[in-house]
Amino acid sequence: MMGFKKDLQKIMNNERGIALMMILTAIIILMAIYGEFTFESKISRIKATNILDRSQAKLLAESGLQLAMTRLRLYKEAYNYVQGNQNAKQAVSSQLLNQLWEVPFIYPIPVGGNATRAFKDTVEKFEFESLLDGQMKVSIQNISNRLNLNMLRIDMTKFNPDQSVDDGQDENSTLNMNEGAILTDVSVDQSLFFLLKRLVDDKKEKDEAFADRYGSINYQELLTNLKYYMSDYQSMNQDPLVGEAESNFQQIPLAPKYGPLSSASELYTIPGWNDELIELIHNEFSVYPSTQIDFNKLTTNMFKILIPQATDDDIKEFFIWRDDPEQPRFLNSLEDFKKYIVQDKHLMNETDFDNRMKLFQQKGISFGSNPNLFKIVSEGSYNRSNYTLVAYVVLPKNSVGQATAGTTGSTGTTTGTTTGGSTTGTTTGGSTTGGTTAGANQNAQLLEPRIIEIQIN
């Protein structure tokens, strides 16, 4: 027993294995440090690669936007040349001009299997010389075909606080809740009410859950909230629901802007307006300063606003006729649309049609097939990084030599000149008389394209 204790004590007092344990411990610690360092290095390298990829994708998207702006400048130059040259105007159609901007651009350029060798060589040469690395998609859309919600705004500079309310028909008073009022009142608020009610009613019939949620929807309150948000405060005094609108904003709380909408996203902040309702109308209304109805881009809802008495079958027949793949029709002027409505289908007589279109024109809505408001979507892709720019662009029109006789004007007396010819006329009590224009036959010219809003996705 004594020998065993001595042996055990001898073993415990032996320090020759401590060095080995220390070395093993040091190796384990160094391996852990190395592993951590390697992991951090990989993460840093991945982050750096992602940053570079996103930067490259951003540059591609910005290049696409510049390409789109260049195409719109080319369109502007071509349009102005055609408008100023009668022979060119007769030879070049609106559809041919619009091809300068409406054809999407994709890079690398897709080449079909049936492409000729010469075409493939041209594409390969272009891609080699372009020095672009990655993918790019650029599209330009015409969004002139929408009513401007900012026309709902009541501006104190154009508002007479002493004017009387005429049975709800005045543009600054309570909205006429009769859906048939759209026949005589084509203001933006009446059109918005008419369209919103129609779309909500249609969806209620198809969706019981939707019908339960919006069974007691108050359209007048929705429009008053919208007006209250963007209009000058004093101008809303005549609206009987202004107190309720003020209370709705205080409950959120949200301070009204008292100015025009600058982005469609502002709609989501207004009481009562939610995703479902905005989704219903977003293709027919915008917040941008252009309203030009292109009959070649006409939607079902806009057709209903223009011709309310048309039935669903009438509207369906129009689109079948216009979009016939074997014989497509192009409606490049109001006269083309008038011929279809009045002469071909007899949906209205000529006098009623002319009077109705004048109502829209008096509200600042024009008709034509050459748009001046666009939405550019430019997407750049590099490896797994994507960068998208959405830009809203306007091509302002400089009216040249527009005749003024018999047109509606502002209160007061006005005498002035118009570019392209001299105009002299006197405006009294809102009407213009005696105006003559030497250059009345000249057409509007487009100015340089301007980006009015840009979004990054």
Buried (B, 14 or more C-beta within 10 A) or exposed (E): EEEEEEEEEEEEEEEEEEEEEEEEEEEEEEEEEEEEEEEEEEEEEEEEEEEEBBEBBBBBBBBBBEBBBEBBBEBBEBBBBBBEEEEEEEEBBBEEBBEBBBEEBEBBBEEEEEEEEEEEEBBEEEBEEEEBEBBBBBBBBBBBBBBBBBBBBBEEEEBEEEEEEEEEBEBBBBBBEEBEBBBEBBBBBBBBBBBBBBBBEEBBEEEEEBBEEBEEBBBBBBBBBBBBBBBBEEBBEBBEBBEBBBEBBEEEEEEBBBEBBBEBEBBEEBBBBEEEBBEBBEBBBBBBBBBBBBBBBBBBBBBBBBBBEBEEEBBEEBEEBBEEEEEEEEBBBBEBBBEBBBEEBEBBEEEBBEEBBEBBBEBEBBBBBBBBBBBBBBBBBBBEBBBBBBBBBBBBBEEBBBBBEEBEBEEEEBEEEBBBBEBBBBBEEEEBEEBEBEBBEBBBBBBEBEEBBEEEE
